[in-house]
Amino acid sequence: VIWKHKGERPSTLGNNTLIVDWMPQKDLLGHPQTRVFVAHGGSNGVQEAIYHGVPVIWKHKGERPSTLGNNTLIVDWMPQKDLLGHPQTRVFVAHGGTNGVQEAIYHGVPVLGIPLFFDQYDNLLRLQDRGAGKIIELADVNAKTFEQGIKELLHQDSYRENIQRMSRLHRDQPMTPMDQAVFWIEYVMRHKGAPHLRTEAYKMPWYSYYCLDVLLLLLTAVTVLLMSTVAVLRFLCCRRRKKTKSKQN
């Protein structure tokens, strides 16, 4: 295995892995012993992979394009978490969903985000502010901007350094998430449902839970205020009319 990696050699890495700061991708793809190419999907890498006949895995639903090479495997689904955890994954192109962003942070993969709706833009904006990702607006997406974004995240080491720093912060916990989940499940079982942890909202009547009493109070206050204003205006108008009639008489 040849791995392009900058930094200390992981202690769990096998002896069959060679770490290099840079590698000639085109020459490696052309080597007869190259069997699999793990890539982010950039146009240059895909074209070189197709040219050299390196296998490509593509998540795609629909008919197989007639121009697609025989070295491409089309799948309906692929394990995103496993792909992000692969040491050769360099960039994650995503829409910015909460789960995808959290998985990218956990595995330390920079994100090129194309937000569509809801909280996606906010999630990606937080990554971009921390130098761990880049946003491309949907209206600005084209071949040029997409390629520039990919190259920026690939060639500027600051993106990978920042996201890996966030990954270390995210992983620094007293126990793994699985152990924590098991602990709390067993905790609730040991304490017969853990009623002391339940929210007091369960004891509230339905009209208080949905704040209908508060809404009724506000509506009453607004109604009283409006009626008082109308009554004062009518009183002033009637008083003015009486004075006018008295002068006329």
Long-range contacts (C-beta under 8 A, 24 or more apart in sequence): 2-28, 3-87, 3-88, 4-88, 5-87, 6-157, 6-160, 26-52, 29-54, 38-86, 38-88, 38-89, 39-88, 39-90, 40-89, 40-90, 40-91, 40-92, 40-93, 40-150, 40-154, 41-93, 42-91, 42-147, 42-150, 42-151, 42-154, 43-143, 43-147, 44-147, 81-107, 84-109, 90-153, 90-154, 90-160, 91-150, 91-153, 91-154, 93-150, 95-120, 96-120, 96-121, 96-123, 96-124, 97-123, 98-123, 101-127, 104-133, 104-163, 105-132, 105-163, 105-166, 105-167, 105-170, 106-167, 106-170, 106-171, 107-167, 108-160, 108-163, 108-164, 108-166, 108-167, 109-163, 110-134, 110-153, 110-159, 110-160, 110-162, 110-163, 111-163, 112-136, 112-149, 112-150, 112-153, 114-138, 114-141, 127-163, 130-162, 130-166, 131-158, 131-159, 131-162, 132-159, 132-162, 132-163, 132-166, 133-159, 133-163, 134-159
